């Protein structure tokens, strides 16, 4: 269902807020568990990379596959 929000107000977009919270929590866990210095940018990029390659629970495809429009052949693994 298409919904509109006020421009530049992510607080009105529940899905975007949830994704931002998930990325921030993943970043914090990675930084705390690794013991590395705070490199927030790299940690957020890594968290985003991981999330985009986890299969969607209803579609059995990753977000990356849905965005690119193809399913890679992983039979060699």
Buried (B, 14 or more C-beta within 10 A) or exposed (E): EEEEEEEEEEEEBEEEEEBEEEBBEBBBEBBEEEEEEEBEEEBBEBBBEEBEEEEEEEEEEBBBBEEEEEEEEEEEE
